[in-house]
Amino acid sequence: MPGFFHEAIDRKQFLSRATSLGAAMLFNSTARADSDTPAANQERFRVALLSDTHIPVTAGDGHRGFLPQENLAKVVPQVVESQPKLAIVNGDAARLDGQVGDYEKLRELLTPLAQVAPIHIGLGNHDDRGNFFNVFPADAESKTSQPVTGKHVSLVDTPVVRIVVLDSLLYVNKVAGLLGKNQRDWLAEFLPTATDKPIACFVHHTLDDGDGSLLDVDRLFSIVRPHKQVKAIFYGHSHRYEVSERDGVKLINLPAVGYNFTDDQPVGWVDAEFHQSGVAMTLKTVGGNQNNNGKTTDVIWG
């Protein structure tokens, strides 16, 4: 299925690597209470959030002194150890122009994680849709893949949150992004049918009015605004980690795995525990500004 990478291992191996997950890890969540607060006592669903991995075919291909292959090789064991039920790579999976070799290396590096949790891979401006599907083939029988012509959209239904992975790839190796009419129409038709639990959307591009951002961002918010079950939009692209808000929707900018653009930003991933009232996000750094490594940010839905 598009962007869905899961290579389940046999039960004996699985139990030795992830005993507490159980065999039905995608849709079977366990409650975890770290305090007496209502949010802490709610059922939780752990998702590993990665963005902007920028994996090249060549190990030495890097940027600003960072080596993306090396960074992801450090991140994957951390993610496996955290025992997520799902992982999301939120676009710019490939280094610059989405070469087949980039995706082959990405698949190799992600395989230990794919053996213990499903991985959804979104597309960003440094990805190539055709080359991506050559390495991560589409599955017409997938229950997560959504029928949006020319785009790759995934839907994951968990016990506590519904996750929608959108596709903002417009041109390969050019910065601006676009959802496009087909995808916007699909979203406008879907949202009224999904009102029973919070929704978190994922899209690669930034959500401001910059020339390199999501060009139809205002049209996205005009669709989302009437649907109060849409609680958050996660994005990447800027290689920053920050939380903001627009029209009552939490906006969560994920850090990059590959490299940062400025020294004040971390390089790493986010260990996210979703519950019906929000998400607890713990930053895990492997480079850049590591001052907030291990810090948990609680985002509560409005």
SEGUMAR-61593 format. One record per residue (C-alpha): residue number from 0; x, y, z; residue in three letters. Coordinates in Angstrom, 2 decimals. Layout:
% residues N
+-----+---------+---------+---------+-----+
:   i :      c1 :      c2 :      c3 :  aa :
+-----+---------+---------+---------+-----+
: NUM :       X :       Y :       Z : ALA :
...
+-----+---------+---------+---------+-----+
% end
This chain:
% residues 302
+-----+---------+---------+---------+-----+
:   i :      c1 :      c2 :      c3 :  aa :
+-----+---------+---------+---------+-----+
:   0 :    0.00 :    0.00 :    0.00 : MET :
:   1 :    1.30 :    3.48 :   -0.67 : PRO :
:   2 :    3.69 :    4.63 :    1.98 : GLY :
:   3 :    2.94 :    1.70 :    4.27 : PHE :
:   4 :    6.00 :   -0.34 :    5.18 : PHE :
:   5 :    5.59 :   -3.30 :    7.51 : HIS :
:   6 :    7.59 :   -6.52 :    7.48 : GLU :
:   7 :    6.22 :   -8.52 :   10.37 : ALA :
:   8 :    8.64 :  -11.10 :   11.75 : ILE :
:   9 :    7.67 :  -14.46 :   13.20 : ASP :
:  10 :    6.12 :  -14.57 :   16.66 : ARG :
:  11 :    9.21 :  -15.88 :   18.45 : LYS :
:  12 :   11.36 :  -13.06 :   17.07 : GLN :
:  13 :    8.60 :  -10.55 :   17.65 : PHE :
:  14 :    8.20 :  -11.44 :   21.31 : LEU :
:  15 :   11.94 :  -11.26 :   21.87 : SER :
:  16 :   12.05 :   -7.72 :   20.41 : ARG :
:  17 :    8.79 :   -6.23 :   21.61 : ALA :
:  18 :    7.17 :   -8.39 :   24.27 : THR :
:  19 :    4.74 :   -5.82 :   25.56 : SER :
:  20 :    3.25 :   -4.91 :   22.19 : LEU :
:  21 :    1.34 :   -8.15 :   21.59 : GLY :
:  22 :    0.62 :   -9.62 :   18.18 : ALA :
:  23 :   -2.01 :   -7.07 :   17.13 : ALA :
:  24 :    0.09 :   -3.98 :   17.69 : MET :
:  25 :   -1.53 :   -1.58 :   15.22 : LEU :
:  26 :   -5.00 :   -1.46 :   16.71 : PHE :
:  27 :   -4.49 :   -2.83 :   20.21 : ASN :
:  28 :   -3.53 :   -0.08 :   22.64 : SER :
:  29 :   -2.96 :   -0.27 :   26.40 : THR :
:  30 :   -3.73 :    2.39 :   28.97 : ALA :
:  31 :   -0.80 :    4.04 :   30.68 : ARG :
:  32 :   -1.10 :    6.25 :   33.75 : ALA :
:  33 :    1.90 :    8.33 :   34.75 : ASP :
:  34 :   -0.02 :   10.58 :   37.12 : SER :
:  35 :   -3.49 :   11.11 :   38.53 : ASP :
:  36 :   -4.52 :   13.66 :   35.87 : THR :
:  37 :   -7.45 :   12.70 :   33.62 : PRO :
:  38 :   -5.30 :   12.85 :   30.47 : ALA :
:  39 :   -2.67 :   10.54 :   31.97 : ALA :
:  40 :   -5.31 :    7.98 :   32.87 : ASN :
:  41 :   -6.73 :    7.83 :   29.35 : GLN :
:  42 :   -5.94 :    5.10 :   26.86 : GLU :
:  43 :   -2.79 :    5.97 :   24.92 : ARG :
:  44 :   -1.50 :    5.17 :   21.46 : PHE :
:  45 :    2.23 :    5.62 :   20.87 : ARG :
:  46 :    3.40 :    6.92 :   17.49 : VAL :
:  47 :    7.00 :    7.66 :   16.47 : ALA :
:  48 :    7.09 :   10.91 :   14.48 : LEU :
:  49 :    9.94 :   11.40 :   12.02 : LEU :
:  50 :   10.29 :   14.04 :    9.31 : SER :
:  51 :   12.77 :   15.21 :    6.71 : ASP :
:  52 :   15.02 :   12.16 :    6.83 : THR :
:  53 :   16.65 :   13.19 :    3.51 : HIS :
:  54 :   18.27 :    9.79 :    3.00 : ILE :
:  55 :   20.81 :    9.71 :    0.14 : PRO :
:  56 :   22.05 :    6.68 :   -1.74 : VAL :
:  57 :   25.61 :    7.57 :   -0.66 : THR :
:  58 :   26.54 :    7.44 :    3.02 : ALA :
:  59 :   28.83 :   10.46 :    2.83 : GLY :
:  60 :   26.24 :   12.72 :    1.21 : ASP :
:  61 :   25.31 :   15.26 :    3.88 : GLY :
:  62 :   24.54 :   18.88 :    4.62 : HIS :
:  63 :   25.83 :   21.38 :    7.22 : ARG :
:  64 :   28.09 :   18.72 :    8.69 : GLY :
:  65 :   25.25 :   16.23 :    9.22 : PHE :
:  66 :   25.06 :   12.78 :    7.62 : LEU :
:  67 :   21.38 :   11.76 :    7.21 : PRO :
:  68 :   22.12 :    8.05 :    6.84 : GLN :
:  69 :   24.10 :    8.11 :   10.08 : GLU :
:  70 :   21.35 :   10.07 :   11.85 : ASN :
:  71 :   18.60 :    7.65 :   10.84 : LEU :
:  72 :   20.80 :    4.72 :   11.84 : ALA :
:  73 :   20.91 :    6.26 :   15.32 : LYS :
:  74 :   17.21 :    7.07 :   15.43 : VAL :
:  75 :   15.82 :    3.68 :   14.38 : VAL :
:  76 :   17.10 :    1.71 :   17.42 : PRO :
:  77 :   15.72 :    4.45 :   19.70 : GLN :
:  78 :   12.33 :    4.19 :   18.04 : VAL :
:  79 :   12.33 :    0.39 :   18.22 : VAL :
:  80 :   13.19 :    0.56 :   21.91 : GLU :
:  81 :   10.26 :    2.94 :   22.53 : SER :
:  82 :    7.89 :    0.24 :   21.21 : GLN :
:  83 :    5.55 :    2.39 :   19.09 : PRO :
:  84 :    2.40 :    1.00 :   17.56 : LYS :
:  85 :    2.92 :    3.12 :   14.46 : LEU :
:  86 :    5.63 :    5.29 :   12.88 : ALA :
:  87 :    5.18 :    8.18 :   10.45 : ILE :
:  88 :    7.85 :    9.67 :    8.19 : VAL :
:  89 :    6.35 :   13.04 :    7.28 : ASN :
:  90 :    7.88 :   13.79 :    3.90 : GLY :
:  91 :   11.25 :   14.52 :    2.32 : ASP :
:  92 :   12.18 :   10.91 :    2.86 : ALA :
:  93 :   14.81 :   11.19 :    0.10 : ALA :
:  94 :   17.86 :   13.44 :   -0.04 : ARG :
:  95 :   17.12 :   15.86 :   -2.93 : LEU :
:  96 :   15.29 :   14.47 :   -5.96 : ASP :
:  97 :   13.91 :   11.11 :   -4.86 : GLY :
:  98 :   16.26 :    8.69 :   -6.57 : GLN :
:  99 :   15.43 :    4.98 :   -6.48 : VAL :
: 100 :   18.69 :    4.37 :   -4.63 : GLY :
: 101 :   17.63 :    6.83 :   -1.93 : ASP :
: 102 :   14.46 :    4.85 :   -1.26 : TYR :
: 103 :   16.30 :    1.54 :   -1.35 : GLU :
: 104 :   18.66 :    2.82 :    1.34 : LYS :
: 105 :   15.71 :    4.24 :    3.29 : LEU :
: 106 :   13.98 :    0.87 :    3.18 : ARG :
: 107 :   17.15 :   -0.84 :    4.38 : GLU :
: 108 :   17.57 :    1.57 :    7.30 : LEU :
: 109 :   13.90 :    1.36 :    8.30 : LEU :
: 110 :   13.62 :   -2.44 :    8.13 : THR :
: 111 :   14.34 :   -3.07 :   11.85 : PRO :
: 112 :   11.51 :   -0.67 :   12.70 : LEU :
: 113 :    9.18 :   -2.10 :   10.04 : ALA :
: 114 :    9.56 :   -5.49 :   11.75 : GLN :
: 115 :    7.95 :   -4.22 :   14.94 : VAL :
: 116 :    5.59 :   -1.44 :   13.81 : ALA :
: 117 :    3.90 :   -0.28 :   10.59 : PRO :
: 118 :    5.45 :    2.81 :    8.99 : ILE :
: 119 :    3.52 :    5.37 :    6.96 : HIS :
: 120 :    5.72 :    7.45 :    4.66 : ILE :
: 121 :    4.38 :   10.76 :    3.38 : GLY :
: 122 :    5.79 :   12.67 :    0.41 : LEU :
: 123 :    7.52 :   16.04 :    0.36 : GLY :
: 124 :    9.16 :   18.23 :   -2.24 : ASN :
: 125 :   12.38 :   16.19 :   -2.31 : HIS :
: 126 :   10.49 :   12.99 :   -3.09 : ASP :
: 127 :    9.59 :   11.46 :   -6.44 : ASP :
: 128 :    6.23 :    9.68 :   -6.48 : ARG :
: 129 :    7.13 :    7.21 :   -9.25 : GLY :
: 130 :   10.49 :    6.21 :   -7.81 : ASN :
: 131 :    8.96 :    5.96 :   -4.35 : PHE :
: 132 :    6.34 :    3.46 :   -5.53 : PHE :
: 133 :    9.04 :    1.41 :   -7.28 : ASN :
: 134 :   10.56 :    0.69 :   -3.86 : VAL :
: 135 :    7.39 :    0.87 :   -1.72 : PHE :
: 136 :    4.78 :   -0.62 :   -4.09 : PRO :
: 137 :    1.13 :    0.37 :   -3.87 : ALA :
: 138 :   -1.39 :   -2.21 :   -2.67 : ASP :
: 139 :   -4.83 :   -1.88 :   -4.23 : ALA :
: 140 :   -6.34 :   -3.89 :   -1.34 : GLU :
: 141 :   -5.00 :   -1.58 :    1.34 : SER :
: 142 :   -7.52 :   -0.39 :    3.91 : LYS :
: 143 :   -5.37 :    2.64 :    4.70 : THR :
: 144 :   -4.78 :    3.96 :    1.19 : SER :
: 145 :   -7.39 :    6.47 :    0.03 : GLN :
: 146 :   -8.55 :    6.85 :   -3.61 : PRO :
: 147 :   -7.28 :   10.31 :   -4.51 : VAL :
: 148 :   -6.18 :   10.61 :   -8.13 : THR :
: 149 :   -2.57 :   11.76 :   -8.50 : GLY :
: 150 :   -1.97 :   11.86 :   -4.75 : LYS :
: 151 :   -0.99 :    9.44 :   -2.03 : HIS :
: 152 :   -3.27 :    9.72 :    1.00 : VAL :
: 153 :   -3.40 :    7.34 :    3.95 : SER :
: 154 :   -5.89 :    6.95 :    6.78 : LEU :
: 155 :   -5.11 :    5.17 :   10.06 : VAL :
: 156 :   -7.88 :    4.61 :   12.58 : ASP :
: 157 :   -6.60 :    4.09 :   16.14 : THR :
: 158 :   -8.56 :    3.74 :   19.40 : PRO :
: 159 :   -7.92 :    7.36 :   20.42 : VAL :
: 160 :   -7.21 :    9.39 :   17.28 : VAL :
: 161 :   -7.82 :    9.17 :   13.54 : ARG :
: 162 :   -4.66 :    9.96 :   11.55 : ILE :
: 163 :   -4.81 :   11.38 :    8.02 : VAL :
: 164 :   -1.53 :   11.51 :    6.05 : VAL :
: 165 :   -1.86 :   13.98 :    3.17 : LEU :
: 166 :    0.33 :   14.53 :    0.11 : ASP :
: 167 :    1.70 :   18.02 :   -0.61 : SER :
: 168 :    4.27 :   17.05 :   -3.26 : LEU :
: 169 :    3.87 :   19.40 :   -6.24 : LEU :
: 170 :    7.23 :   19.45 :   -8.04 : TYR :
: 171 :   10.31 :   17.33 :   -7.32 : VAL :
: 172 :   13.17 :   19.32 :   -5.78 : ASN :
: 173 :   11.28 :   22.64 :   -5.81 : LYS :
: 174 :   10.20 :   24.04 :   -2.49 : VAL :
: 175 :    6.48 :   24.90 :   -2.79 : ALA :
: 176 :    3.74 :   22.37 :   -2.10 : GLY :
: 177 :    0.10 :   21.88 :   -3.04 : LEU :
: 178 :   -2.69 :   19.59 :   -1.89 : LEU :
: 179 :   -4.63 :   20.20 :   -5.10 : GLY :
: 180 :   -8.35 :   20.07 :   -5.86 : LYS :
: 181 :   -8.72 :   16.27 :   -5.88 : ASN :
: 182 :   -7.22 :   15.95 :   -2.42 : GLN :
: 183 :   -9.13 :   18.94 :   -1.03 : ARG :
: 184 :  -12.39 :   17.53 :   -2.41 : ASP :
: 185 :  -11.65 :   14.16 :   -0.81 : TRP :
: 186 :  -10.93 :   15.80 :    2.55 : LEU :
: 187 :  -14.10 :   17.92 :    2.36 : ALA :
: 188 :  -16.17 :   14.78 :    1.72 : GLU :
: 189 :  -14.40 :   12.69 :    4.34 : PHE :
: 190 :  -14.46 :   14.99 :    7.37 : LEU :
: 191 :  -18.27 :   15.08 :    7.84 : PRO :
: 192 :  -18.25 :   11.26 :    7.96 : THR :
: 193 :  -15.62 :   11.03 :   10.71 : ALA :
: 194 :  -16.87 :   12.81 :   13.80 : THR :
: 195 :  -16.54 :   10.14 :   16.50 : ASP :
: 196 :  -12.95 :   10.86 :   17.60 : LYS :
: 197 :  -10.19 :   13.49 :   17.26 : PRO :
: 198 :   -8.40 :   13.79 :   13.91 : ILE :
: 199 :   -4.72 :   14.60 :   13.44 : ALA :
: 200 :   -3.63 :   15.49 :    9.91 : CYS :
: 201 :   -0.08 :   15.17 :    8.61 : PHE :
: 202 :    1.27 :   17.15 :    5.67 : VAL :
: 203 :    4.84 :   17.90 :    4.73 : HIS :
: 204 :    4.79 :   21.60 :    3.86 : HIS :
: 205 :    4.75 :   24.56 :    6.22 : THR :
: 206 :    1.41 :   26.27 :    6.83 : LEU :
: 207 :    2.24 :   29.96 :    6.42 : ASP :
: 208 :    2.11 :   32.26 :    3.38 : ASP :
: 209 :    5.71 :   31.77 :    2.26 : GLY :
: 210 :    6.48 :   31.10 :   -1.38 : ASP :
: 211 :    7.92 :   27.71 :   -0.41 : GLY :
: 212 :    5.01 :   26.71 :    1.84 : SER :
: 213 :    1.71 :   24.96 :    1.15 : LEU :
: 214 :    0.22 :   27.12 :   -1.59 : LEU :
: 215 :   -3.39 :   26.19 :   -0.84 : ASP :
: 216 :   -3.08 :   26.50 :    2.94 : VAL :
: 217 :   -6.00 :   28.94 :    3.22 : ASP :
: 218 :   -8.24 :   26.57 :    1.28 : ARG :
: 219 :   -7.13 :   23.76 :    3.60 : LEU :
: 220 :   -8.20 :   25.75 :    6.64 : PHE :
: 221 :  -11.52 :   26.71 :    5.03 : SER :
: 222 :  -12.23 :   22.97 :    4.77 : ILE :
: 223 :  -10.98 :   22.11 :    8.25 : VAL :
: 224 :  -12.46 :   25.07 :   10.16 : ARG :
: 225 :  -16.09 :   23.84 :   10.43 : PRO :
: 226 :  -14.98 :   20.39 :   11.65 : HIS :
: 227 :  -14.03 :   20.70 :   15.31 : LYS :
: 228 :  -12.88 :   17.08 :   15.48 : GLN :
: 229 :   -9.77 :   18.15 :   13.55 : VAL :
: 230 :   -7.51 :   18.93 :   16.47 : LYS :
: 231 :   -4.00 :   19.15 :   15.02 : ALA :
: 232 :   -1.97 :   19.40 :   11.84 : ILE :
: 233 :    1.59 :   18.09 :   11.94 : PHE :
: 234 :    4.06 :   19.31 :    9.33 : TYR :
: 235 :    7.78 :   19.45 :    8.54 : GLY :
: 236 :    9.73 :   21.17 :    5.73 : HIS :
: 237 :   11.25 :   23.97 :    7.85 : SER :
: 238 :   13.47 :   21.65 :    9.94 : HIS :
: 239 :   12.17 :   23.33 :   13.11 : ARG :
: 240 :   10.45 :   22.08 :   16.26 : TYR :
: 241 :    7.66 :   24.27 :   17.56 : GLU :
: 242 :    3.98 :   24.33 :   18.46 : VAL :
: 243 :    1.52 :   27.04 :   17.43 : SER :
: 244 :   -2.19 :   27.37 :   16.67 : GLU :
: 245 :   -4.54 :   28.62 :   13.97 : ARG :
: 246 :   -8.33 :   28.73 :   14.08 : ASP :
: 247 :   -8.33 :   26.51 :   17.16 : GLY :
: 248 :   -6.18 :   23.82 :   15.45 : VAL :
: 249 :   -2.82 :   22.94 :   17.00 : LYS :
: 250 :    0.06 :   23.24 :   14.51 : LEU :
: 251 :    3.03 :   21.04 :   15.30 : ILE :
: 252 :    6.23 :   21.56 :   13.31 : ASN :
: 253 :    8.33 :   18.40 :   13.54 : LEU :
: 254 :   12.14 :   18.49 :   13.74 : PRO :
: 255 :   14.23 :   17.01 :   10.95 : ALA :
: 256 :   16.08 :   13.72 :   11.25 : VAL :
: 257 :   18.52 :   14.56 :    8.44 : GLY :
: 258 :   19.87 :   17.99 :    9.44 : TYR :
: 259 :   18.79 :   21.37 :   10.75 : ASN :
: 260 :   18.92 :   24.67 :    8.90 : PHE :
: 261 :   20.01 :   26.74 :   11.92 : THR :
: 262 :   22.11 :   25.86 :   14.94 : ASP :
: 263 :   19.34 :   26.65 :   17.43 : ASP :
: 264 :   17.20 :   23.74 :   16.17 : GLN :
: 265 :   17.36 :   20.07 :   17.22 : PRO :
: 266 :   17.96 :   17.14 :   14.91 : VAL :
: 267 :   15.96 :   14.07 :   15.85 : GLY :
: 268 :   12.44 :   12.70 :   16.26 : TRP :
: 269 :    9.39 :   12.89 :   18.52 : VAL :
: 270 :    7.99 :   10.10 :   20.70 : ASP :
: 271 :    4.27 :   10.91 :   20.74 : ALA :
: 272 :    1.60 :    9.40 :   22.97 : GLU :
: 273 :   -1.85 :   10.26 :   21.65 : PHE :
: 274 :   -4.92 :   10.18 :   23.88 : HIS :
: 275 :   -8.43 :   11.52 :   23.39 : GLN :
: 276 :   -7.58 :   14.83 :   25.07 : SER :
: 277 :   -4.33 :   15.53 :   23.23 : GLY :
: 278 :   -0.80 :   14.30 :   22.71 : VAL :
: 279 :    2.30 :   14.12 :   24.91 : ALA :
: 280 :    5.39 :   14.70 :   22.74 : MET :
: 281 :    8.87 :   13.84 :   23.96 : THR :
: 282 :   11.75 :   15.21 :   21.91 : LEU :
: 283 :   14.58 :   12.75 :   21.14 : LYS :
: 284 :   17.67 :   14.38 :   19.69 : THR :
: 285 :   20.70 :   12.93 :   17.90 : VAL :
: 286 :   22.33 :   16.25 :   16.95 : GLY :
: 287 :   21.93 :   19.98 :   16.62 : GLY :
: 288 :   20.61 :   21.83 :   19.65 : ASN :
: 289 :   20.13 :   19.09 :   22.24 : GLN :
: 290 :   19.19 :   21.31 :   25.20 : ASN :
: 291 :   15.62 :   19.99 :   25.21 : ASN :
: 292 :   16.44 :   16.33 :   24.64 : ASN :
: 293 :   13.97 :   14.27 :   26.65 : GLY :
: 294 :   11.62 :   17.20 :   27.29 : LYS :
: 295 :    7.92 :   16.36 :   27.06 : THR :
: 296 :    5.45 :   18.89 :   25.67 : THR :
: 297 :    1.79 :   18.27 :   26.45 : ASP :
: 298 :   -0.56 :   19.53 :   23.76 : VAL :
: 299 :   -4.19 :   19.47 :   24.88 : ILE :
: 300 :   -6.97 :   19.62 :   22.32 : TRP :
: 301 :   -9.18 :   22.68 :   22.59 : GLY :
+-----+---------+---------+---------+-----+
% end
